[in-house]
Amino acid sequence: MTFKTLLGFGLTAGLLSTAAYAQDNITTGFDPVIDDRPTVSAIGWTAGVSAATRFNTSDDFDHLENEIEGFVELTYGGFHTGLSATSLYQDPTDDVEFEADLGYGADFGQGMSWDLSYSYIWLNDSKDHEEEITATLGFPIGRAISGAFAVIINPDNGESDQEVAFEAPLSERWTAVGLIGNSDRDDNLYAEAGAVYDFGDGVSFEALYEDTNDGDGVLGFTVSYEIGG
């Protein structure tokens, strides 16, 4: 299980959230969850790289996988497009998963925001691929906590994931994050809870626990570096 864009809005520190497997061996990859998107009429860009390792908490913390991801994103007003590449751990057929995104988002009301995006996901050797349409609503929870609700639809079969996520600042550096989701595609429920530490200058560390009602719990550690202009 890996984290998928919960909503085209995300933690710039590298907060990640999980979605279901796309097809038999295609995963959704890591993406930020609650991202502030500028609406100024200027071209902006963001690029980053992250390294993650994960352990099975139900099996004496047996090591499951390592993962490296790189991404680049361009924005203009509310429009955004991006490309990411994620390594696949010990996959017998493919080494890298790619994802291309295109979408538009905007703010409205008091602290509210929306985003609609299209994603195309494919693997470097096999012919496996998937399309996703993600609709996101961001909203405030009290004065400091941010929340988001997303529906991630597979247009080929109409099945979807529904996710609710939040981020809450704990201190100047620490942020708590969480997510609860339901997957029609995998017929399961899943949840995540963790914390992100912002070192500054685009460097962050995340500890995240992930679990599903039909699988073992997974504890992951991710170090990210992000730049933008």
Secondary structure, 3 states (H helix, E strand, C coil): CEECCCCCCECCCCCCCEECCCECCECCCCCCCCECCCCCCCEEEEEEEEEEEEEECCCCCEEEEEEEEEEEEEEECCEEEEEEEEECCCCCCCCEEEEEEEEEEEEECCCEEEEEEEEEEEECCCCCEEEEEEEEEEEEECCCEEEEEEEEECCCCCCEEEEEEEEEECCCCEEEEEEEEEECCCCEEEEEEEEEEEEECCEEEEEEEEEECCCCCEEEEEEEEEEEC
